[in-house]
Amino acid sequence: MTEPEELQIELFEGAKERKAGRAAGGKAASRRRVVLETLDKNLRSIWEGDADLYRATTADEVTFFEWYISPDRIDGIDFHMREIKVHASVLGEGGAIEHEILNPKVQFYGPVAIVTYTLMIRSSSCGKVTHKSHHETRVFHDTGSEEAPEWKLVHCHKSPVSTIDSLGVLRG
């Protein structure tokens, strides 16, 4: 699983700084890294069909706007717990899904983090590779403490990237 390039760089630079005995980019960089790690875990839990990891990174009262699934808001974790079972069954048939987070921006407002980015999904099944992309805004809330943060997804809004595939869905 390839991690986002920025996250890889931050983790590498942080390791160098810790080895040299310096703070790894300060408090803001550390919070940003933790939120991006939580985002990555949350996405991987979906692709890998890991219901426990998804539940650990998602609030029960999460809300979603997913343009390609429903024209209405999806409330609560239950819908996605069922979706994860579907992903797990597809993966059991030999499929694979991975992602890249392109150009992430993390904004903090107290215990709330807003992450905006373009998500590129690469899936393979039956010898065929498919690429899809869309824009996402994910909102995380820290329910832990400063010493032990516990970021959970509370809202996600997905928007299409204008491609031939997305235009077909949008225009019917």
C-alpha positions in Angstrom: 0.0 0.0 0.0 1.5 3.3 -1.1 1.2 6.1 1.4 0.7 9.7 0.2 4.0 11.1 -0.9 3.8 14.1 1.5 3.1 11.7 4.4 6.1 9.6 3.4 8.3 12.6 3.3 7.0 13.9 6.7 7.5 10.5 8.3 11.1 10.2 6.9 12.0 13.8 7.9 10.4 13.2 11.4 12.5 10.1 11.9 15.7 12.0 10.9 14.9 14.8 13.4 14.0 12.4 16.2 17.3 10.6 15.6 19.2 13.9 15.8 17.3 14.7 19.0 15.2 17.6 17.6 11.4 18.0 17.6 9.8 16.5 14.5 8.5 19.7 12.9 6.6 21.0 15.9 3.2 20.4 17.3 1.2 21.4 14.2 3.2 19.1 11.9 2.8 16.3 14.4 -1.0 16.8 14.5 -1.1 17.0 10.7 0.8 13.8 10.4 -1.5 12.0 12.9 -4.6 13.2 11.1 -3.2 12.0 7.7 -2.3 8.7 9.2 -5.8 8.3 10.5 -7.2 9.2 7.1 -5.0 6.6 5.5 -6.1 3.9 8.0 -9.7 4.9 7.5 -9.4 4.5 3.7 -7.4 1.3 3.9 -10.0 -0.2 6.3 -12.6 0.2 3.5 -10.4 -1.3 0.7 -9.2 -4.2 2.9 -12.6 -4.9 4.4 -11.4 -4.3 7.9 -14.5 -3.5 9.9 -12.7 -3.2 13.2 -10.2 -0.6 11.9 -13.1 1.3 10.2 -15.0 1.4 13.4 -11.9 2.6 15.3 -11.4 5.5 12.9 -15.1 6.5 12.4 -17.7 8.0 14.7 -21.0 6.2 15.0 -22.9 9.3 14.0 -20.8 10.0 10.8 -22.5 11.6 7.8 -21.7 11.3 4.2 -22.5 12.9 0.9 -21.5 10.4 -1.8 -22.6 11.6 -5.2 -22.2 8.2 -6.9 -24.1 6.2 -4.3 -27.1 8.4 -3.3 -28.5 11.9 -3.9 -29.3 12.1 -0.2 -27.0 12.4 2.9 -26.1 9.0 4.4 -26.3 9.1 8.2 -24.6 6.8 10.6 -21.9 4.1 10.5 -24.2 1.2 9.7 -24.4 1.7 5.9 -20.6 1.7 5.6 -20.2 -1.3 7.9 -22.4 -3.2 5.3 -20.3 -1.8 2.4 -17.1 -3.0 4.1 -18.5 -6.5 4.0 -19.1 -6.2 0.3 -15.5 -4.9 -0.2 -14.2 -7.9 1.8 -16.1 -10.4 -0.4 -14.8 -8.8 -3.6 -11.2 -8.9 -2.2 -11.8 -12.6 -1.4 -12.3 -13.1 -5.1 -8.8 -11.8 -5.9 -9.5 -8.1 -6.4 -7.3 -5.4 -5.0 -7.9 -1.7 -4.2 -5.3 0.9 -3.3 -5.4 4.7 -3.1 -3.3 7.8 -3.3 -4.1 11.1 -1.6 -3.2 13.9 -3.9 -2.4 17.4 -2.6 -3.8 17.1 0.9 -4.5 20.2 3.0 -5.2 19.9 6.7 -6.9 22.8 8.6 -7.3 22.7 12.4 -10.1 24.4 14.4 -9.5 23.3 18.0 -10.3 19.5 18.2 -11.6 19.5 14.6 -9.5 18.8 11.5 -10.7 19.4 8.0 -8.8 17.5 5.3 -9.3 18.3 1.6 -7.7 16.4 -1.2 -8.2 14.5 -4.5 -8.5 10.8 -4.0 -7.2 8.5 -6.7 -8.4 4.9 -6.5 -6.7 2.1 -8.4 -8.5 -1.3 -8.4 -7.6 -4.5 -10.1 -9.8 -7.5 -10.7 -9.8 -10.3 -13.3 -6.6 -8.9 -14.8 -8.1 -5.4 -15.4 -6.9 -2.2 -13.7 -9.3 0.7 -13.2 -8.5 4.2 -12.1 -11.1 6.6 -10.6 -10.7 9.9 -8.9 -12.9 12.3 -7.0 -12.5 15.2 -4.6 -13.0 14.7 -0.9 -13.5 16.8 2.2 -13.2 14.7 5.4 -13.8 16.2 8.9 -12.2 14.5 11.9 -12.9 15.2 15.6 -10.3 14.5 18.3 -12.1 12.7 21.1 -8.8 11.9 22.9 -6.4 14.1 24.8 -3.3 16.1 23.8 -1.1 13.3 24.9 -3.2 10.5 23.3 -5.2 12.0 20.4 -8.0 9.9 19.0 -9.2 11.3 15.7 -12.5 9.9 14.3 -14.2 10.7 11.0 -17.4 12.6 11.6 -18.3 13.8 8.0 -17.2 13.2 4.4 -18.3 15.0 1.3 -17.3 13.6 -2.1 -17.4 15.6 -5.4 -16.9 14.3 -8.8 -13.8 15.1 -10.9 -15.2 15.8 -14.4 -14.2 12.8 -16.5 -16.1 10.7 -19.0 -17.1 8.3 -16.3 -18.3 10.9 -13.9 -20.2 12.8 -16.5 -22.1 9.6 -17.4 -23.2 9.2 -13.8 -24.1 12.9 -13.4 -26.0 13.2 -16.7 -27.5 9.7 -16.9 
